[in-house]
Amino acid sequence: MPKVILRDKVGGVTNLPAETGQSLLDVLRLAGVPVNAVMTQVNGELASEDSVLLGADDVVEVFQARHYDMGVTRAPSERKYAAVKPVYTKSILYDDKGDLEVRREQFDRDSYPKFVESTFIESVKSGQTIRDGDRIVLGLSGGRDSIALLKLLEQTRDRLPDFSMTALTVTGLPDWEESATYQAAVDACVRLGMEHVIATAEEVQDVFQLKVPFIDAMTAVVASDRSASIMVIAHQVLRRLIEIEAGKRGLNDIAWGFNADDLLASMVTFWMSGFRMGGLPIRQLGDFRYTFPLYRITKKELTLYLQLTEPDWNRQGAPGRFTTGPDERSMAYSIADHLLDLWPGADYYAFNAFANMQNYMQPIVSEKCENCGGALMPQVGYPGPKNLCDVCDVFSRLELVRARR
């Protein structure tokens, strides 16, 4: 059997589990050892980790390059509050003057929904995402997140500030009208007695001044070198139609069903691109106040919540060509997921830090897109289209926009 020895920077020597024919990368990943943190010798010779396939008699020594305690992430100090038949474990990394401890609390089928609901109530109140007297327009796609938000509102309404809400769903694409997804949106609003407004493809075509039907424009985008923008376009279309509906009603509070993972992945993109973001969990842009009431609850938590409380609403169709994002989106989500494994509760730290950053960042300056009329945030240091939002720029480049007067 091969032998793989880890020599860390705090004096530890550890034999890592390894088998003949296994790649060294696989051994290191399973042991929680970052490849960037080590250098390797195989039978006394330096080797690149990605080139090593373990032979039966190989002796591999892995030396930590930088001085820090790798055990903080490989084997963190932890405290667990157990349940008899847990369906979920909530983990948070606590920092007490530099000493770290992961605290894990398990929940069974009965206690888990109550945990999610109490988290929702606490985060709404502390984040001020819903306030007394708010009249809110909600973007309701019918996906798990927005449906879970409606379910949470139904279960906790008597413990929340007094507010009113209107839901808006945009139709016009096969993915958006997938039967299970669309019906979940309709059923949820009926259950809550909530007004549900439907925006049509014809309205989208008119707002974005498209020369062709909305579905034809989106098909052209998918077939072009701008196909990576398809998710950005979908969100902007929904946002603009919601803004228009809110404007008709004299409202300026708009709620979104984005969860903690969505927002953390957005922050990963922010860190890697330098593109300006608005605040979290509240973002003021132009005339509207956007809020993210689910910002403390992850996708996994919402999906499990629906499975235990409304399994019929948890059935969703497979992603289609208009709801599949680019590779960079997948990378951002994957990084966010790995980060939450390594640093449980990283979203709490990141959102609090980002809220503080808003205090010393330059004030957000917004402009108005001359095509769709939506507010846009100019990006410092990045050349962009003049007086057009990113979505209208894509439509314009593909010659899908009617000539402006």
N, C-alpha and C positions, 0 to 999 in steps of 0.2 A: 504493500500500500504506500502511496506517496505521503510525504510529510510536509506540511505547510506550517511554518513557524512565524508568528507575528511578534516583533520586538518593538514595543511602544516606547514613547518618550517619558513615561513615568516609571520605567524600570521593569515593566511587566514582560513576561515571555509566555505566549499562549499558543497551544497547538490548535490550529483551525481544522474543523472537519473537512476532509477531502477524499475523493475517490479517483481511481484510475480512469483516465479518459475525460475527466471533468476539466473545464476551462478555469484558469486562475481567476478570471473576471467573475465567474459564477461563485467561486469560493469566497472571494472578497465581499461581494454584494450580500451573500447570505449571512456573512459574519458582521455586516454593518461597517465595513472598512472602506472609506472612500479611496478610489484609485489615485486621485490627485494628491493624497496625503502620504503616499508611500513610494519607496523604490524597492526593486526586487532583484534577488540573485537566485538562479536556478543551478544547483550543483556547483556553486561558487562563481558562476558567470552572470554578469548583469544581463537583464532581459526586460523587454517591454511587456507589461502585464497582459496586454491584449494578444500577445503572440504565444502565450504559454498554454499548452495542453498537457495535463499531468500524466507522466508515465509512472509505471508501477514502483520504480525505485528512486524517483526524483526526490531531492531534498530542496525545498524552496524556502528561502528566508525573505521575509517582508519587513522592511525597516521603515518606521514612521519618520518622515522628513521634518515636520514642524513640531515644535514643543507645545503640545496641549494634551489634556487628558481625553483620549478618545472614548474612554468608558462613560463619559457624560451622555453620549448618544447610544453607544453599544449596549450599555447596561446601566441605565439611569437609576438613581435612587427613586423608589416609588412606594406609594401607599394605596391600597385598594379597599374599597367598600363594596363587599360582594352581595350578590343576590342569588337565590336558589337556582332559578332557571332564567339567566339573563338573555335578553334579546339585543341589548346594546350596552356598550361601555363608553361613557364620556370621560375623556382624558384631557387634563389641563396641566401644563408645566408651570409650576409656581417658582418665582424668583424671590428668595428672601435674602436680601443684601448680598447677592451673588451666589448663594447656595441654592441649588436647583433640586426640585423634587416633583415627580409626576404623580398626580393624584387621580385615581381612576374610580369612578362610581358606576356600578352596574344597575341596570333597570330591567324589570321583568315586563311581561305583556300589559299588566295592569298599571304599573307605575310609569311606564315610558311615555304614554300620551300626556300625562299630567306634567312630566318633566319638560316636554316640548312646549306645552301651553304656558307654563310658568316662565320659561325662558323668553317666549314671545312677549308676554305681558311686561316683563321686566325691561326687555330691550326697547320696546315701543315707548315706555315711559321715560327711561333714561336717555334714549336717543331723540326724543321728541318727534318721532316720525309720524305720530298721530296725536293731535292736540284737541282740546275741547273746542267745539264749534267748527272744526275743519269740514269742508265740503270737498271731497276728493274724487278725482277721476282715476280709475285703476286700469292699467293695461292688462287685459285678460286674454292670454293666448290659448288657454285650455291645457297648457302643459302642467306638469306636476307641481311646479313651484307656485304658479298663480292660483291653481286649484287648492293647494295646501294652504295658501294665504287665506282664501275664502273660508276654508274649513276652520282654520284657527280663529278667524273673526267670528264665525258662528258659535264656537265653543267658549269664547272668552269675552264676548261683547259686553256683558254686564260688569266686567272688571277693567274695561278700557275707557279712555276719555269719550265724551259724547261727540259723535261725528256722523256724517252721511257720506255715502259712496255710490258712484255710478261706474259701471264696468263698460269697457269698450273692447270689442274684438274686431280685428281687421280680417276680411275674407278676400278671396281673389286668386289664391294659389292652392293647388291640390294638397300640398303639405299642410297648409294652414286649415284646410277644411276636412282633414282626415277625420273619419266619423267618430272614433272614440274620443279624440281630443276635443273636437268641436262640441260634441254632446255633453262632455264633462263640464265645459264652460256654461252651457245653457242650463244644465241641471243644477249647478252650484248656485247660479243667480236666482233661479226659481226657489230653491230651498231657503235662501237668505231674504227673499222678497226684495232683491236689489234690481234696480233698473239696469237693463243690459242693452247697450247700443251696438248695432252692427254697422261697420264701415265697409263699403263695397269697393271692388276693383275699379269701378268707374270713378269713385271719389279719389282714389289714389292716383289714377291717370290724370285727373283734373288738377290736383294739388301739385303734382310734380311736372305738370305740363308736358306729358309724354305724347309723342306723335302716334304711338301704337298702344294697344291694350297692355295693361300691366303685366300679364303673364308672358306676352311676347317680349316685353322689355327685359324681364327677368331671365327668360330663356336666352336672350342675346348676351346678357351679362355672364351667365354660366358658360356659354360657348366662347367667351372672349378671354383675353389675358387679364381681365379684371375679375375673374371668377372668385378670387380670394375675398372679394368685397361683399359676397352674397349675404353673410350674416350681419355685417354693418348696415347694409341696405335694409334688411328686414327690420332691424331695431329702429332705424331712423324713420322708416315708413310708419311703424307703429307709434313712435314718439310724436311725429308731426300730426298724424290724425288725432291723437289724444289731445295735443295742444289746441287744435282747431275746435274740437268738441268742448274742451274746457273754456276756450275763449267765448264760444257761443253762450255758455252758461254763466259767464262772468266769474269763473273759478281760476285759481292759480296753483292749487295743490294737486300734484300728480304722483301716484304711487306705482312702484314697480315691484315685481315678484322676484327680483334677483336675490339669490341666497349668498351665504358667506363665501362659498367656493367661487361663485361668479365674481364677487368683488375682490377676493384675494387674487384670482387669476388676472383680473384687470390691473391689480397693483403690480403683479409680476411683469406684465407688458409695460406698465408705467416705468418700472425700474430699468427695464432693458431698452426702452425706446426714448425715454425722456419726454414723451408726449404729455402735455398738460392734462390733468384730470380735475374734475370738480370735487367738492367735499363729499365725505361719507360720514354718516348715513343720510345726510341732507345736502342737497346740491342746489344752489340758486344760480340759474342761468337765464338771462333775459327776464321775461315777465313771470317765469314759473319757478316754483319750489318743488324739486323732485325729491322723493323720499324712498328709502329702501327698508321697509319694516321687517324683512327677513334677514337682516344683515348679521344676526348672531346665530343663525341656524344653517347647518350645512345641507347639501343636496341629499346625502345619505340619510340624515336625520329626517328631512321632509318626506323622502320616499318611504321610509319605514313608518313614519307617522300615518301617512295615507294608507299604507298596507294594513295597519292595525285598526284604523278608524273608518276608512271608506275604500275598501279594496276595489270596488267597481270603478272608482275614479283614478285608480292607479294604473289602469291599462292604457298604454300609449302606443301609437303606431311607430314603425321604424323610421329613422331619419330619411328624408328624401333629398332631392337635388337642391331644394331651396332652403333646407335647414341643416345642411352639412357645412361646417366651417373649414377654414384652411388648416394646414399643418401647424402653423404658428399658434393657432388657437389651442390645438391639442397639446402642444408643448407647454403653453402657459398653464393649462388645467393640470397637466401631469406634474409640473413643478409644484403647483399649489398643493396637490394631493400628497406628494412626497414630503413637502415642507411640514404639512400637518402631522405626518407620521413621525418625523424627526423632532418636531417642536409642537407638541399638542397645544392647541390654543393659540397658535401663531397668528390667527386672524384677530384675536383680541388685542394682542400687542401691536400688530400692524395698523389696525384701524385707529387705535388710540394715538399712535405715533403720527399717523397721517392727519388726524384731526388737529394735532398740535402744529404740524407743518403748515396748515392753512393760515396760522397766525403770523407766520413770517414770510410766506410766499407773496409775490406781487399780486395785487388784486386781479381777479379774473375780469378780462375785458371781452365782451361778447359783441358779435356783429350779426347781421341778418342776411340769410341767403337770398339773393335776388331772384331765385327761381321758385323755391318752395315756401319761402318766407320764414323758415325755421331759424332759431338762434344757433350760432356756431361760435366755437372758441378758437381764435387764431392760435397757431402753434409757433412759439418762439424758436427760431433757428431752423425751421423746416419750411422750404418754399411750398406753398400750396396754391390752389386755384383762387383767383381774385373774386371775392364776393360770392363764392359758391360753397355750399357744404360739400363734404367728401362724396356723398351719395349723388347729388345733382351733378357734380363734376364727372363721376363715372357715366351717368346717363348722357351728359353732354358730349363726352369724348366718343361715346358710341353712337352719337348723332340720333339719340332717341328723344331729345327735348325739342318741343316746338320753338320756332323762332320767337324771341322776346320782342315785344313792341318797344 
